[in-house]
Amino acid sequence: MTAQDQIQERIAGLDAGADDFVVKPYDLYEVIARVQAVLRRISGHVSDLVQIGNIAVNQSAKQVFINEIEVELTQKEFHLLELLILNRGRIISRESIENSLYAYDAEVSSNVIQVYIHNLRRKLGKNIVRTVQGFGYIMDENY
């Protein structure tokens, strides 16, 4: 993200290795969508539809289905599910999840992440995410 709006500067940025180039003023939701697109490419998910066992997640429509039946998730639950999907096979610390779900200076109660994990397990199945004691949470790659 930059205030440099000349075409030569954008080309130089892309040639230097940038995946994308966003000029101020920018819409935060557009930036988030661009970051998510890059993360999908990195993770090998080029489509907005991700299939995980019997769970289908449509990232652009913000919908989740189990056996083709829609499951309602809150915005925070959906964002947490996306974070787990993009990091399948990797342990994500509670602190990283908090930083992803909340603004930097937000006051977060001590068990709020555990509540969201509990809700995902209740709505999507108890094995959707595994707790790794002392480290955080993981969605297994083979889920």
DOMI-755540 format. One line per 3 residues: number of its first residue (from 1); their letters; for each residue x, y, z of N, C-alpha, C, CB. Coordinates in Angstrom, 3 decimals. Atoms other than C-alpha are relative to their C-alpha. Glycine has a CB too. Example, Ala and Ser with C-alpha at 12.3 -4.5 7.8 and 13.67 -1.06 7.14 Angstrom:
// residues 2
1> as> 0.890:-1.190:0.000:12.300:-4.500:7.800:0.900:1.200:0.000:-0.992:0.027:1.246  -0.820:-1.190:-0.060:13.670:-1.060:7.140:-0.770:1.090:0.730:0.414:0.462:-1.415
***
This chain:
// residues 143
1> mta> 0.856:-1.163:0.000:0.000:0.000:0.000:0.899:1.221:0.000:-0.972:0.000:1.218  -0.846:-1.171:0.137:1.382:3.331:-0.959:-0.796:1.180:-0.523:1.174:-0.293:-0.919  0.571:-1.206:0.584:0.596:6.890:-1.895:0.622:0.269:-1.364:0.206:1.205:0.933
4> qdq> -0.655:-0.158:1.300:2.881:6.545:-4.920:-0.951:-0.501:-1.080:1.364:-0.772:-0.051  1.026:0.411:0.954:0.412:6.551:-7.790:0.451:0.032:-1.457:-1.194:0.872:0.157  -0.499:-0.014:1.364:2.620:6.800:-10.859:0.149:-1.432:-0.517:1.344:0.751:-0.077
7> iqe> -0.050:1.330:0.590:2.489:3.822:-13.202:1.404:-0.602:0.084:-0.459:0.056:-1.453  -1.378:0.503:-0.068:6.307:3.546:-13.233:0.324:-0.536:1.394:0.996:1.112:-0.380  -0.225:0.453:-1.378:6.336:3.207:-9.431:-0.723:-1.317:0.261:-0.471:1.070:1.005
10> ria> 0.740:1.262:-0.160:3.672:0.492:-9.546:0.719:-1.137:-0.713:-1.440:0.138:-0.542  -0.739:1.014:0.757:5.608:-1.405:-12.216:1.275:-0.380:0.745:0.338:0.513:-1.424  -1.238:0.270:-0.755:8.826:-1.051:-10.182:-0.298:-0.846:1.228:0.685:1.322:0.421
13> gld> 0.384:0.782:-1.171:7.048:-2.404:-7.095:-0.292:-1.451:-0.351:-1.211:0.617:0.664  0.309:1.361:0.447:5.705:-5.429:-8.975:1.255:-0.721:-0.482:-1.049:0.031:-1.119  -1.259:0.599:0.456:9.083:-6.032:-10.637:0.922:-0.351:1.159:0.715:0.946:-0.949
16> aga> -0.846:0.253:-1.173:10.716:-5.904:-7.198:-0.499:-1.187:0.813:0.058:1.240:0.886  0.472:1.202:-0.682:8.583:-8.852:-6.081:-1.353:0.106:0.660:0.966:-0.383:1.008  1.324:-0.142:-0.598:5.274:-7.450:-4.868:-1.016:-0.853:-0.753:-0.438:1.476:0.005
19> ddf> 1.077:0.764:0.623:2.253:-9.680:-5.522:-1.119:0.907:-0.478:-0.549:-1.030:0.973  1.066:-0.930:0.336:-0.039:-6.687:-5.713:0.449:1.393:0.403:-1.339:-0.388:0.699  -0.363:-1.379:-0.256:0.030:-2.920:-5.481:-1.296:0.771:0.182:0.875:0.599:-1.158
22> vvk> 1.220:-0.734:-0.280:-2.702:-0.810:-3.854:0.375:1.442:0.311:-0.792:-0.645:1.176  -0.297:-1.423:-0.132:-2.672:2.979:-4.112:-1.029:0.661:0.908:0.022:0.688:-1.384  0.894:-0.764:-0.866:-4.121:5.287:-1.457:-0.790:0.997:-0.833:0.794:0.728:1.110
25> pyd> 0.785:0.597:-1.071:-6.899:6.024:-0.882:-0.513:-1.363:-0.434:-1.169:0.917:0.397  0.453:1.347:0.316:-7.987:2.418:-0.711:-1.097:-0.404:0.964:1.166:-1.002:0.054  1.057:0.546:-0.829:-10.932:0.524:0.666:0.565:-1.197:0.755:-1.245:-0.401:-0.854
28> lye> -0.554:1.071:-0.827:-9.979:-1.760:3.561:-0.524:-1.375:-0.427:-0.330:0.250:1.471  0.563:1.283:0.408:-12.335:-4.497:2.339:0.623:-0.501:-1.301:-1.510:0.117:-0.158  -0.701:0.403:1.214:-10.642:-4.486:-1.060:1.385:-0.549:0.340:0.117:1.187:-0.975
31> via> -1.325:0.473:-0.414:-7.243:-4.864:0.621:-0.114:-1.395:0.612:0.645:0.986:1.012  0.207:1.312:-0.616:-8.550:-7.778:2.703:-0.282:-1.045:-1.076:-1.165:0.051:1.022  0.314:0.939:1.078:-9.978:-9.432:-0.427:1.250:-0.332:-0.810:-1.088:0.580:-0.918
34> rvq> -1.242:0.241:0.745:-6.633:-9.014:-2.229:0.946:-0.898:0.790:0.695:1.332:-0.332  -0.857:0.841:-0.847:-4.730:-10.520:0.718:-0.534:-1.429:0.013:0.076:0.565:1.450  0.588:1.335:0.001:-7.158:-13.437:0.846:0.247:-0.708:-1.327:-1.498:0.078:0.282
37> avl> -0.271:0.602:1.312:-6.695:-14.027:-2.893:1.441:-0.509:-0.066:-0.259:1.024:-1.134  -1.401:0.435:-0.012:-2.912:-14.190:-2.438:0.164:-1.216:0.904:0.927:1.147:0.469  -0.091:1.140:-0.914:-3.297:-16.529:0.542:-0.594:-1.264:-0.621:-0.714:0.320:1.316
40> rri> 0.576:1.169:0.675:-5.564:-18.809:-1.509:0.984:-0.568:-1.011:-1.325:0.369:-0.698  -0.985:0.480:0.978:-2.943:-18.986:-4.264:1.145:-0.715:0.699:0.543:1.168:-0.844  -1.115:0.600:-0.733:-0.194:-19.723:-1.744:-0.390:-1.368:0.548:0.453:0.921:1.145
43> sgh> 0.435:1.253:-0.608:-2.252:-22.450:-0.074:-0.485:-1.009:-1.031:-1.094:0.267:0.999  0.437:0.916:1.049:-3.232:-23.974:-3.416:-1.490:0.035:-0.250:0.403:-1.387:0.342  1.440:-0.127:0.197:-6.895:-22.929:-3.184:-0.259:1.171:-0.928:-0.744:0.186:1.353
46> vsd> 0.235:-1.079:0.952:-7.550:-20.951:-6.349:-1.475:0.339:-0.122:0.553:-0.372:-1.357  1.434:-0.222:0.039:-11.308:-21.204:-5.944:-0.464:0.532:1.347:-0.751:-1.298:-0.365  0.584:-0.456:-1.259:-13.513:-19.555:-3.329:-0.693:-1.133:0.742:-0.985:1.128:-0.256
49> lvq> 0.652:1.147:-0.616:-15.032:-22.975:-2.630:1.061:-0.980:0.474:-0.980:-0.682:-0.987  -0.958:0.925:-0.597:-13.025:-25.146:-0.247:-0.782:-1.162:0.587:0.880:0.703:1.092  0.647:1.206:-0.505:-14.061:-28.721:0.491:0.911:-0.638:1.041:-0.316:-1.001:-1.157
52> ign> -0.746:0.620:-1.082:-12.940:-30.201:3.812:-0.870:-1.132:0.538:0.374:1.044:1.132  0.856:1.124:-0.395:-14.373:-33.665:4.338:-1.404:0.249:-0.512:-0.006:-0.194:1.545  1.389:-0.241:0.393:-18.143:-33.215:4.357:-0.404:1.469:0.142:-0.926:-0.865:0.833
55> iav> 0.258:-1.428:-0.175:-17.808:-29.455:4.921:0.441:0.747:-1.259:0.739:0.551:1.259  -0.324:-0.858:1.138:-17.939:-27.003:1.999:-0.061:1.443:0.477:-0.979:-0.242:-1.209  -0.083:-1.398:-0.418:-16.876:-23.403:2.589:0.109:0.866:-1.245:1.213:0.239:0.959
58> nqs> -0.036:-0.968:1.086:-17.692:-20.678:0.080:0.492:1.310:0.606:-1.416:0.165:-0.694  -0.609:-1.151:-0.651:-15.310:-17.909:1.090:-0.579:1.331:-0.460:1.472:-0.010:-0.241  0.521:-1.283:0.475:-16.721:-15.152:-1.112:-1.432:0.241:0.474:0.056:0.060:-1.523
61> akq> 1.389:-0.134:-0.448:-20.349:-15.822:-0.134:-0.133:-0.111:1.517:-0.865:-1.057:-0.665  -0.007:0.159:-1.464:-19.377:-16.446:3.518:-1.039:-1.024:0.445:-0.267:1.353:0.692  0.944:1.067:-0.311:-21.371:-19.676:3.567:0.754:-1.288:0.319:-0.979:-0.221:-1.173
64> vfi> -0.557:1.292:-0.376:-20.658:-23.043:5.165:-1.115:-1.032:-0.103:0.617:0.035:1.443  0.971:1.077:0.170:-22.405:-26.291:4.302:0.583:-1.298:0.548:-0.393:-0.162:-1.494  -0.348:1.366:-0.381:-22.311:-29.745:5.886:-0.969:-0.895:-0.735:-0.062:-0.226:1.565
67> nei> 0.848:0.871:0.809:-23.589:-32.401:3.514:-1.083:0.800:-0.729:-0.642:-1.078:0.879  0.850:-0.876:0.799:-25.108:-29.590:1.404:-1.087:0.729:0.794:-0.639:-0.796:-1.076  0.933:-0.735:-0.853:-27.060:-28.169:4.380:0.759:1.175:0.609:-0.617:-0.927:1.119
70> eve> -0.708:-1.191:-0.483:-26.121:-24.602:5.272:0.027:0.060:1.518:-0.650:1.263:-0.553  -0.211:-0.184:-1.433:-24.721:-23.973:8.744:0.281:1.479:0.231:1.179:-0.901:0.537  -0.172:-1.425:-0.291:-25.020:-20.467:10.164:1.169:0.199:0.963:-1.300:0.600:0.597
73> ltq> -1.108:-0.383:-0.866:-21.789:-19.047:11.580:-0.036:1.498:0.203:1.361:-0.444:-0.594  -0.156:-1.433:-0.207:-21.213:-15.666:13.156:1.189:0.473:-0.831:0.197:0.340:1.518  -1.122:-0.552:0.754:-18.760:-13.334:11.446:1.337:-0.452:0.593:-0.077:1.534:-0.023
76> kef> -1.261:0.401:-0.658:-16.030:-14.148:14.002:0.243:-1.498:-0.184:-0.032:0.354:1.517  -0.154:1.445:0.200:-16.671:-17.909:13.736:0.453:-0.289:-1.428:-1.325:-0.739:0.303  -0.377:0.220:1.394:-16.432:-17.725:9.940:1.447:0.418:-0.232:-0.938:0.773:-0.945
79> hll> -1.377:-0.477:0.164:-13.219:-15.695:10.093:0.984:-0.988:0.633:0.169:1.406:0.630  -0.855:1.002:-0.650:-11.729:-18.219:12.529:0.094:-1.255:-0.859:-0.542:-0.354:1.404  -0.017:1.166:0.882:-12.737:-21.085:10.221:0.898:0.246:-1.203:-1.420:-0.347:-0.464
82> ell> -0.874:-0.345:1.134:-11.064:-19.317:7.271:1.463:-0.048:0.409:-0.345:1.396:-0.545  -1.377:-0.005:-0.501:-7.921:-18.813:9.350:0.511:-1.430:0.168:0.088:0.761:1.341  -0.387:1.405:-0.175:-7.848:-22.511:10.235:0.195:-0.691:-1.344:-1.056:-0.748:0.823
85> iln> -0.103:0.610:1.334:-8.435:-23.533:6.604:1.294:0.423:-0.687:-1.214:0.392:-0.873  -1.205:-0.511:0.666:-5.652:-21.310:5.289:1.284:-0.492:0.650:-0.013:1.511:-0.001  -1.175:0.469:-0.734:-3.300:-22.714:7.924:-0.103:-1.476:0.366:0.192:0.826:1.257
88> rgr> 0.154:1.427:-0.298:-4.311:-26.379:7.799:1.355:-0.658:0.142:-0.817:-0.704:-1.093  -1.247:0.705:-0.245:-1.584:-28.549:9.233:0.990:0.803:0.823:0.625:-0.378:-1.296  -0.881:-0.857:-0.799:-0.065:-25.660:11.194:-0.699:0.383:1.296:0.409:1.270:-0.792
91> iis> 0.536:-0.433:-1.286:-0.537:-24.810:14.853:-0.105:1.518:-0.014:0.894:-0.492:1.185  0.223:-1.435:-0.092:-2.025:-21.356:15.361:-0.176:0.345:1.474:-1.245:0.447:-0.846  0.079:-0.367:-1.415:-1.467:-19.730:18.744:-1.272:0.801:0.270:1.246:0.812:0.423
94> res> 1.173:-0.764:-0.413:-4.340:-18.194:20.680:0.233:1.487:-0.273:-0.313:-0.240:1.503  -0.344:-1.400:0.236:-2.538:-14.852:20.416:-0.131:0.364:-1.483:1.427:0.283:0.488  0.134:-0.259:1.440:-2.353:-15.110:16.608:-1.465:0.074:-0.414:0.715:-1.089:-0.809
97> ien> 1.433:-0.021:0.309:-6.065:-15.888:16.467:-0.617:1.304:0.486:-0.720:-1.211:0.642  0.515:-1.256:-0.542:-6.862:-12.918:18.712:0.390:1.171:-0.901:0.527:0.227:1.432  -0.466:-1.093:0.857:-4.745:-10.629:16.529:-0.725:0.011:-1.337:1.504:-0.110:-0.230
100> sly> 0.708:0.092:1.273:-6.568:-11.874:13.440:-1.466:0.413:0.136:0.091:-1.419:-0.547  1.422:-0.265:-0.182:-10.057:-11.500:14.906:-0.313:1.394:0.542:-0.573:-1.020:0.918  0.268:-1.263:-0.681:-9.676:-8.239:16.813:1.030:1.054:-0.355:-0.030:-0.207:1.502
103> ayd> -0.919:-1.117:0.206:-8.125:-4.819:16.432:1.133:-0.095:1.013:-0.738:1.363:0.124  -1.216:0.087:-0.804:-4.657:-4.406:17.903:-0.230:0.394:1.457:1.074:0.878:-0.598  0.163:-0.513:-1.359:-5.819:-2.454:20.955:-1.303:-0.450:0.666:0.058:1.503:-0.021
106> aev> 1.279:0.456:-0.556:-9.084:-4.324:21.607:0.215:-0.821:1.264:-0.773:-0.827:-1.037  -0.006:0.812:-1.211:-9.749:-5.774:25.025:-0.710:-1.314:-0.311:-0.687:0.748:1.196  0.560:1.310:0.309:-10.321:-9.510:24.591:-0.023:-0.816:1.281:0.819:-0.724:-1.117
109> ssn> 0.075:0.802:-1.218:-11.599:-11.666:27.437:0.832:-1.265:-0.164:-1.466:-0.355:0.338  -0.979:1.083:0.010:-9.362:-14.564:28.372:-0.479:-1.279:-0.691:0.387:-0.320:1.399  0.463:1.264:0.571:-11.616:-17.347:27.097:-0.790:0.149:-1.292:-0.837:-0.714:0.996
112> viq> 0.832:-0.227:1.181:-13.213:-15.794:24.008:0.385:-0.922:-1.156:0.106:1.453:-0.442  -0.428:0.888:1.081:-11.124:-17.873:21.577:-0.481:-1.418:0.280:1.541:0.030:-0.163  0.497:1.330:-0.362:-12.023:-21.049:23.470:-1.496:-0.119:-0.294:0.273:-0.291:1.489
115> vyi> 1.439:0.000:0.285:-15.695:-20.093:23.097:-0.233:-0.166:-1.495:-0.663:1.305:0.506  0.153:0.128:1.449:-15.332:-19.646:19.323:0.374:-1.400:-0.479:0.856:1.043:-0.717  -0.401:1.369:0.352:-13.487:-22.973:19.027:-1.104:-0.974:0.395:1.340:-0.386:0.694
118> hnl> 1.102:0.854:-0.465:-16.231:-24.628:21.085:-1.193:0.094:-0.949:-0.427:0.396:1.431  1.137:-0.184:0.905:-18.903:-23.123:18.815:0.240:-0.666:-1.354:-0.280:1.487:-0.198  -0.306:0.681:1.264:-17.126:-24.350:15.659:-0.136:-1.501:0.145:1.412:0.350:-0.475
121> rrk> 0.107:1.449:-0.231:-16.864:-27.835:17.134:-1.458:-0.428:0.115:0.767:-0.402:1.272  1.413:0.337:-0.182:-20.534:-27.805:18.106:-0.746:0.040:-1.331:-0.657:0.962:1.001  0.721:-0.178:1.257:-21.677:-26.586:14.687:0.539:-0.862:-1.141:0.048:1.440:-0.403
124> lgk> -0.622:0.668:1.146:-19.192:-28.395:12.406:0.563:-1.385:0.314:1.096:0.859:-0.538  -0.520:1.301:-0.376:-18.079:-31.456:14.344:1.170:0.144:0.966:0.427:-0.780:-1.239  -0.997:-0.146:-1.069:-15.870:-32.045:17.353:1.438:-0.145:-0.485:-0.261:-1.016:1.075
127> niv> -1.367:0.208:0.495:-12.867:-33.002:15.209:0.469:1.059:-0.988:0.097:-1.344:-0.647  -0.364:-1.047:0.963:-12.827:-29.844:13.067:1.310:0.676:0.381:-1.113:1.046:-0.097  -1.223:-0.640:-0.481:-10.056:-28.379:15.213:0.475:-0.734:1.252:-0.235:1.521:0.296
130> rtv> -0.606:0.715:-1.117:-7.662:-29.956:17.669:0.802:0.985:0.845:0.902:-1.162:-0.503  -0.787:-0.818:-0.920:-6.204:-28.275:20.751:1.357:-0.648:0.185:-0.723:0.172:1.366  -1.362:0.460:-0.274:-2.431:-28.586:21.078:0.419:0.729:1.272:1.005:0.287:-1.222
133> qgf> -0.226:-0.613:-1.305:-1.850:-27.966:24.793:1.295:0.801:0.040:0.022:-1.064:1.076  -1.154:-0.863:-0.158:0.479:-25.062:25.459:0.435:0.712:-1.270:1.126:-0.790:0.516  -0.409:-0.605:1.270:0.719:-24.102:21.772:-1.138:0.718:-0.716:0.568:-1.057:-0.905
136> gyi> 1.110:-0.630:0.706:-2.690:-23.377:20.274:-0.936:-1.018:-0.605:0.518:0.913:-1.076  1.002:0.816:0.668:-5.048:-24.955:17.763:0.469:-0.358:-1.401:-1.349:0.731:-0.053  -0.390:0.452:1.341:-4.692:-26.892:14.529:-1.179:-0.693:-0.667:1.224:-0.954:0.067
139> mde> 0.916:0.774:0.833:-6.945:-28.100:11.746:0.894:-0.940:-0.779:-0.899:0.918:-0.957  -0.849:0.965:0.657:-5.356:-31.297:10.543:-0.167:0.047:-1.526:-0.304:-1.392:0.521  0.044:-0.060:1.458:-4.486:-31.410:6.844:-0.948:-1.040:-0.581:1.393:-0.194:-0.574
142> ny> 0.821:1.087:0.528:-6.425:-34.648:6.396:-1.431:0.043:0.504:0.615:-1.322:0.355  1.364:-0.058:-0.529:-9.613:-33.437:8.053:-0.974:-0.104:-1.146:-0.242:1.301:0.803
***
